[in-house]
Amino acid sequence: MHSSSRASFGGFTTQLADFLCSIRQEKTILALNYTLAKLGLSSRYQEASVTSDDTPGDGVMIGYPSPRGDFPAPILGPGHLLRPGTVIYRGVKAGRGLETGHHVVIREECILGDMVHVWSNTVIDYGCRIGGRVRIHCNVYVAQFTIIEDDVFVGPGVIFANDPHPGCRHGSPCLAGPILRRGCRVGAGATLLPGVEIGEEALVAAGAVVTANVPARTTVAGAPARSLGAVEDLKCRQGRERGPYGR
């Protein structure tokens, strides 16, 4: 086969592949829209109370139905930014300025304050209460019934647990997520066991396993986490600040 013929044939096969791919995508979209129509939902789950200038990006699902029952349409405050892959379930209430990374899931019955930032690949399970100006980093799992107060920072890969005895047939009434008090900070990869309370402005070091309550303005580290003293006693390693956080 001549080179010109090979080039022509190659171009044809590429076009054919693109055409078949587009057909598959259209069939998928049609099937999805049919299923959603049967459920009484729009193709983009657009039942949320949102302002006209807050149009979600492609691949964002707002008002996803919960397997736990029928919940009201989600309410999102103005000025939000939802990146592709975000899924907001029915029954969610969020204040102004909610910002999500890619592939964030916020389950039903969660209430979020103003200016909450939730970064990529994070799941906030149902029934959580999150205050204002909270930053939750990538790859975090926030277990059901967790409470996070204002101005909290949660580092990447943090795991919240809520079941004190997994597998027990009486487990559901005992579920209790961690409680993070105002202004505390949790370092990367830490694990917070069910029901523990992290005090105001406390600091949990990276990789710590918190099995007991942490007093306010205390630093803990290790597995299990142990106190290292007061947060105010920490020093900036770069020498730029008198304290560890420029306070």
Buried (B, 14 or more C-beta within 10 A) or exposed (E): EEEEEEEEEEEEEEEEEEEEEEEEEEEEEEEEBEEBEEEEBEBBBBBBEBEEEBEBEEBBBBBBBBEBEEBEBBBBBEBBBBBEBBBBBBBBBBBBBBBBBBBBBBBBBBBBBBBBBBBBBBBBBBBBBBBBBBBBBBBBBBBBBBBBBBBBBBBBBBBBBBBEEEEEEEEEEEBBBBBBBBBBBBBBBBBBBBBBBBBBBBBBBBBBBBEEBBEBBBBBBEEEBEEBEBBEEBEEEEEEEEEBEEE
